[in-house]
Amino acid sequence: MIGNTRPKSQKRIYKTTSSYHHWSPLVSVILERGIVSLQHGIARLQHRTVSLRHASARMQHRTVSLQHGIARLQHGIARLQHGIARLQHRIASLQHGIARLQSRALLLLCLSSLFFIGPAIPGMAFALKDSQGHSIHAGIMREALGNRFSKANLAIITKSCDETIPSSGQFFFGAGKMKSSLSFVEREQKLILNYAGDADSDPRNRYRCLKHLGALLRAAQDFYSHSKYLELEAERLKRKKDKPFDPYQIELVDWSKLNDPEYKALDGNRLDDGARPMETEEEGSASIGATTYYKAARELAVRETARQWDSLCVLIKRKYKDKSITILTALREASAPEPDSLDFN
């Protein structure tokens, strides 16, 4: 037909072009909506990112605030500890002041007693003096225990040591006094261990422990100045030909062997025969090796005093276990004011 003279190829192109123009608006709408949705998603993601950053910043701010709070708390604790330390120092100073007042009151009481009653019996103030007028036993105590006890507690021990004498009025470990003196030492040790049970919390029993410790140490020190131990051990050392005699090499007594006949006797001489007293420089002025009997006996007494305290520490630890730490600390350092009245039997 004349009116439909287009080639077939041109017809196909026309159909294709017509289809494209028919679908193109729909595709554009879909793409635009997809792009808008994608943009909305990106916007929401950006918003969440910003929110997360804000939350992180708030968390960091709270962390810093918490750290500041902890620092302030630590500073407050440090100030509180410092305040407690100052309070403890003031309490200790107050206790020392009270102890000094009590000592002065006791001294005034003693002086008034002397004034109204007259001089006391000599044995009641049995404090041996050196050439300078100082207590000999107090010097031994300071040398052996000066770095182990507070001054106040060491003074209690020393005072008890100076005032302790046997009930007979004679020296410990003098002639024929070996058995009774050993019984006294054992008795004092048992009393110390019993009173130590609550010496960490009871000032009365703390005072009792220190009082009995002074009595025990007096007897232990007297052993070297009144028994014949020093002479017998010196003779044993002199008989050893392998080295020169040195009195300062004499060993401390083995208390567990004092009933052994061979240990306590030599050439007919016995420990409890009683030696000449050697507690003062004048009494013990005779030479023994390169020194004197007084100096050799005093050196042994110093070493024995330290050993007795160490032995008591071991016994207290063995008996009271974990509590022994506070007990020993209290005996060494805690205040122990003298009670108004005590029964020491």
Secondary structure, 3 states (H helix, E strand, C coil): CCCCCCCHHHHHHHHHHHHHHHHHHHHHHHHHHHHHHHHHHHHHHHHHHHHHHHHHHHHHHHHHHHHHHHHHHHHHHHHHHHHHHHHHHHHHHHHHHHHHHHHHHHHHHHHHHHHHHCCCCHHHHCCCECCCCCEHHHHHHHHHHCCCCCHHHHHHHHHHHHHCCCCCCCCCCCCCCHHHHHHHHHHHHHHHHHHHHHCCCCHHHHHHHHHHHHHHHHHHHHHHHHCCHHHHHHHHHHCCCCCCCCHHHCCCCCHHHCCCCCCCEECCEEHHHCCCCCCCCCCCCCEECCEEHHHHHHHHHHHHHHHHHHHHHHHHHHHHHHHHHHHHHHHHHCCCCCCCCCCCC
